[in-house]
Amino acid sequence: MSEPVIAQRGPFEVEVSAGQDYFWCRCGRSANQPFCDGSHKGSGITPLKFHAEQDDTLFLCGCKHTHTPPCCDGTHNSL
């Protein structure tokens, strides 16, 4: 498995809709950050599926090193 690429050193602010499934990019290679576009193929890293229980604003990890995926936990500050 390869190391994830740091897409950005900070979170992505996104609006999610209740009842929808989302696929957070873990590899950092997606052109559709912070969501998966299939660019992970061959990297050994797969996206993380998550389900939005309610309409909400989330701050999804951009550095791909969070300890609370898919949400930012501030790890980018120590990279």
C-alpha positions as CSV (number, residue, x, y, z in Angstrom):
1,M,0.0,0.0,0.0
2,S,1.4,3.4,-0.9
3,E,1.2,6.6,1.2
4,P,-1.6,9.0,0.5
5,V,-0.9,12.2,-1.3
6,I,-1.7,15.4,0.7
7,A,-4.4,17.0,-1.3
8,Q,-4.4,20.2,0.8
9,R,-3.1,21.1,4.3
10,G,-6.5,21.9,5.7
11,P,-10.0,20.6,5.6
12,F,-12.6,20.8,2.8
13,E,-15.9,22.4,3.9
14,V,-18.7,20.4,2.4
15,E,-22.5,20.3,2.6
16,V,-23.9,16.8,2.9
17,S,-27.6,15.8,2.5
18,A,-29.5,13.5,4.8
19,G,-29.8,9.9,3.5
20,Q,-27.0,10.2,1.0
21,D,-23.9,8.1,0.8
22,Y,-20.5,9.7,0.1
23,F,-17.1,8.3,-0.8
24,W,-14.2,10.3,0.8
25,C,-11.0,10.1,-1.1
26,R,-8.3,8.5,1.2
27,C,-5.5,8.4,-1.4
28,G,-5.4,12.1,-2.2
29,R,-5.2,11.6,-6.0
30,S,-8.8,12.4,-6.9
31,A,-9.4,15.5,-9.0
32,N,-12.8,15.7,-7.3
33,Q,-11.5,16.4,-3.7
34,P,-12.5,15.5,-1.1
35,F,-14.5,12.8,-2.9
36,C,-13.3,9.8,-4.8
37,D,-13.1,9.8,-8.6
38,G,-11.5,6.4,-9.0
39,S,-7.9,7.7,-9.2
40,H,-6.9,5.4,-6.4
41,K,-6.9,2.3,-8.7
42,G,-3.6,0.5,-8.3
43,S,-2.6,2.5,-5.2
44,G,-3.7,0.0,-2.6
45,I,-5.8,2.7,-1.0
46,T,-9.6,2.6,-1.2
47,P,-12.2,5.3,-0.5
48,L,-14.2,5.5,2.7
49,K,-17.9,5.3,2.3
50,F,-19.9,7.3,4.8
51,H,-23.6,7.9,5.2
52,A,-25.0,11.4,6.1
53,E,-27.7,11.0,8.7
54,Q,-28.7,14.6,8.5
55,D,-28.2,17.7,6.4
56,D,-25.0,19.2,7.7
57,T,-21.8,21.1,7.0
58,L,-18.7,18.8,7.5
59,F,-15.0,19.6,7.4
60,L,-13.5,16.6,5.6
61,C,-9.8,15.9,5.9
62,G,-7.6,17.2,3.1
63,C,-4.2,15.9,4.2
64,K,-5.5,12.3,4.3
65,H,-3.7,11.7,7.6
66,T,-6.6,12.3,10.1
67,H,-7.2,9.9,12.9
68,T,-11.0,10.5,12.7
69,P,-11.8,9.8,9.0
70,P,-13.4,11.3,7.1
71,C,-13.4,14.4,9.3
72,C,-10.5,16.7,9.9
73,D,-8.9,16.4,13.4
74,G,-6.1,19.0,12.9
75,T,-3.4,16.5,12.0
76,H,-2.4,18.7,9.0
77,N,-0.9,21.2,11.6
78,S,1.8,18.7,12.5
79,L,2.8,17.5,8.9
